Amino acid sequence: MSVGIFYTTTKGHTKSACEYLAGKIGAQLVDVKSAGAEDFAKFDVIIVAAPSYGDGEIQSDWAEKLPLLKAGSKGKKVAIVAIGNQANHPQTLFSGAVDFLPYLKDAQIFGASDVDGYKFNHSAFLVNGKFIGLALDVKGDENYAKRIDKWVEENKPTILNLF
């Protein structure tokens, strides 16, 4: 199975997290700015990653690529990685990542993660007591790499052929 991690970054935090994750699972990194339809189509498993900005909006580089994600993720396993900052955005922590959901209706979403240790007032990325995907505060959580390690371990059964 092949795994592609599609990311965008402004300050480098999302890229750092994705590089670490890619190293753990042998995935290929793809900067979404340069991604085309063929990039989404060639992977068996897709991981999408984006930081949240402002009042919880997804990073703007994803806007024009979301239709490509919709077409390229049909019937595939997809995980979402949300990058946020709990100190600066406790009202909207990780909320921008929910913008992926309308484009993933035909995909098999996996990878919910625990809330433990995060302090925030609201997150649209939180459903039934868990984050929809892997939630990381790269800047404010010194244990973010351990969160990635735990997430990889928990999701081995879902993408078993990768490990």
Disulfide bonds with the S-S distance in Angstrom:
none
